[in-house]
């Protein structure tokens, strides 16, 4: 039986193919099969693909024919849990303020801190269940990891027993 594991679904929306290729290469090396990357050169096309399983959207501030403000709001309307990172080549603080005001979770300068911020956000999405258990139950990170591992093994065992039971006597 092949093991199913959930990977992070990340969209990169940028009209600069060089930025997309560099970011994809970096994320593939850092996260491998734990991340599903879909690339878009146009925000309206990306918006049509956003759904409940879209974890992160990396959005170029300059790309959009439709305003970045509306695009972020529409992404959040479809899936409020989707993390949006706005990429900008401009250090103008007004861009950052507007992006946050419109619902962006973070703003990253291309070439300066973009890869680090995106990596951190992906790591946060991956480790969210552990952090939730630590926060809600006041246990250590190691106890949370143990509990999640124990629960996962239990779920796999129950599913295996159900499949074996459904197949009947063998």
N, C-alpha and C positions, 0 to 999 in steps of 0.2 A: 504494500500500500504506500503510495507516494505521500510524503508529508506536505500538507498545505500550510503556507505561511503568508501572512499578510505583509505586503510591502507598502511603502509610502508612495502615494501617487503625487507626483510633482509636475507642474506645468511650467515651462519656460516660455515667456512671451517677449520676443525681442525682434526687431527688424534687422539687427546686426548678426549675421550668421557666425561671425568670428566670436562674438560674445557667447552665443549659444554653444558652439563647439567647445570652447574653453571651459565653460561651466559644466557641461555634460561630462567632459573628460575628467575633470576634478571630482565631481560627484560619483561617477562610476568607480574611480579608484578608491575613494574614501568609503563608499557604502555598498558597492557591488550590487548583488541581487536584492538587497533590502530596499531598493528604490526603483520605482517605475517612472521614467522621465518621458514626457511628451513635449515636443517642441512646436511652437507656433510663431509665425511671422506677423500674425494679425490677431488683435485682441478679440474682435467679434467672433472669429472662428473658435478661439479658445473658450469664449464664454458659452458657446453652444455645447461644449463638451464638459463643462463644470457640472458636477453632480455631488451626491452625498459621499462619494468615496474620494473626492478631490481633497487632499490634505494640505498642499502648499501650492501657491501660484507666485512665481517670480515674474514681476511685471516691469518692463522697461518704461520709464516715465516719458520718454520721447516718442515711443512707437505709435501711440494711439491716435487714430483719426477721430475716434469718438473719445471724449475726454476721459482721462484717467480716473477722475472723480466718479463718473457714472459707472465705469467698468468695475471699480472696487466695490461700489455699493451693490451692483448687480450680482457680483460673485458672492458677496456676503448674504444677499437675499436668497440665493439658491442654496448656499451652505454656510451658515454663520460660523461654523467651526473651521472653515478653510483659512489657513494662515496666508496672508498676502504680504510679500516683500516687494517694495518698489525699488527698482534699480535706477540710479540717476548718475549722470556724468557731471552734474552741476552741484556745487557745494552750497547753493542758495538755501538758507535755513527755511525760507518760505515754502519751498517745495516739500521739505520734510514735514512742516507744520500742516500744510494742506493735505498731504498724504495720510498722516495720522488722523486728522479730523474726518477724513472720508472713510476711515475704517481700516487702513493699512496697519499691519502688526509691526512692521519695521521698515526702515529705509536704509539702503546700502549704497555706498559710492562704488561705481564700477572701478575695479583695479585697486581699490584701497582696502575695503573691508567686506566686500560682497560675499566672497567665498566663505569667510569665517562666519558671518551672520547666517548665511543659508545653512551651513553645516550645523551650527548651534540650534537652529530652528528644527532641522530634521532630527537631530539628537533628542530634542525636547519632545517631539511627536512620538518617537520610538520609546522613550522612557516614561511617558506620561502615566501609564498604569502603575509603575513603581512609585513615582512621586505622589500619586493619588493615595495609594495605600499608606505610605509613610505619613502623609499629612492627616489623613482621616483617622488612622488607628494609632498614630504615635509610635510606630515600630521603626527599627533601623532599616536601612536600605537593604541589608543582607537578608533580614527576615522577610521583607517584601518580595525580594527575588525568590527566596525559598517558597513562599506562599504561592506566587504566580507559577513557579515550576511545578509545585505539587498539584495545583488546580489544573494546569495544562495536562499533566500526566493522567489525572483523574478523568478529565473530559475525553482524552484519547482512549482510555480504557473502557469507558462507558460506550463510546461510539463503536469501538471494536466488538464489544459484547453484543451490542444491538445488531451489528452487521452479521456476526456469527449466528445469532439467534434467527435473523431474518432468512438466512441461507438454509436453515433447518439442519437436521442431523446429517452429518457428512460422510 
